[in-house]
Amino acid sequence: MKGFGRAFADELRAVRGDRGALLVLVGAVLIYALFYPLPYLPEVLKEVPAVVVDADHSALSRQLVRMLDTHELIAVRHEVPTLAEAEALVRAGRAGGILAIPLDFERTIRR
């Protein structure tokens, strides 16, 4: 292992003394870090189908669901009475997320 460490240190000194090699090493890292993610930038999910389980059925829970549905990233596609039904929709690929609003949601928030 000593031989490896010594060889690594020798190579590092050699690269540090060679401006061309140093430019390639540093430049390649910077270019890769800047340009590699560019094709993926526009890949933002929008209108992700969501399923709502509203156990509270209060004015506040309905308002929350309406507000989420107006957001560009979420589209409330289903409202079901049980979490099991919501999970089945996600497993079937018909929804990408679940919003579960618990019983007494509004009363707890207003405390």
N, C-alpha and C positions, 0 to 999 in steps of 0.2 A: 504494500500500500504506500510505503514511503516513495517508491519509484514513481508511482502515478502522481502523487502530490508534487514531487520535484519536476516531473515532466510538464505538468499543468502550469506550474509557476513559470517555468522556462518559456513555454508557449505564450503565456500572458505577457511576459516581458517583451517577447519578440513582436507580438501584435501591437503592444503599446508604442514600440519604436517605429512601426511601419504605418505611416499615415494612410496609405491606401487601404490596408487591411482594416484599420480602425474605422475608416469611413464606411467601408462595406458592412462591417458588423453593426455599427450604430445606425447607419442609414437604412439598412435592411429591416432592422427592428422598427424604426419609426415609420417607414413606408408601409410595412405589413400591418402595423397597429392602426394606421390611418385609413388605408384603402381596403383592407379585407372586410370590415363591417359595412361598407357603403351599400352593397346590393341588398342588405337586409334592413336598412333603415326604414323604407316605406312599408315594411311588413308589420303594421300595427293592426291588431284585431279590432274590428268594428262590428257593431250589431251582433254581439255574442248572444245566442239564444239562452234565455234564463227561464227557470221555473220557480214559482213562488208558492210557499206553503204558509198561509196566513192563519195562524191559530187565534189571533186576537180579534180580527174583523172589526177593528176600530177605525175611526176617522183618520187617526194618525198613521195607522198601518196602510190604509188605502192611499193616503197622500204619499207615503214613502214609495209605494209600488209605482204610482204615477210618475213621481220624480225620477225614479230609476229608469222607467220606460222611455222617458224623454231624453235621457243621456245617449250620446252617440255611440258609446261603447257597449251598451246593454240593450237588449230587446226582450222584454217580457213576453214570452210566447205561450206560457201555460200557467194556470193557477190550479193547484190540486190540493185536496184536503189533508193528505198524509205525506210524511217524509218518504215512506216506502214507494209511493207512486212517483215522487220527484226523482228518487234515486233510479227508478226503473227508466224514466225518460232520459236521464243522463247516460245510463248504460246502453240504451238503445240509440244514442247519438242524436236524439231530438232536442237536447239542451246541453249547454256547456257549463252551466252553473246553477246552484240552488240558493235561493234566499229564503231562510226559515225565520219567520217572525213569531216569537213565542207568545203564549197566552199572557195577558196582562202587560203587554208591551207598552201601551199608551200610559197606563197607570204608573208603571215603573219609571218611565221617562219623566212624567210630570211631577214626581215626588221631589 
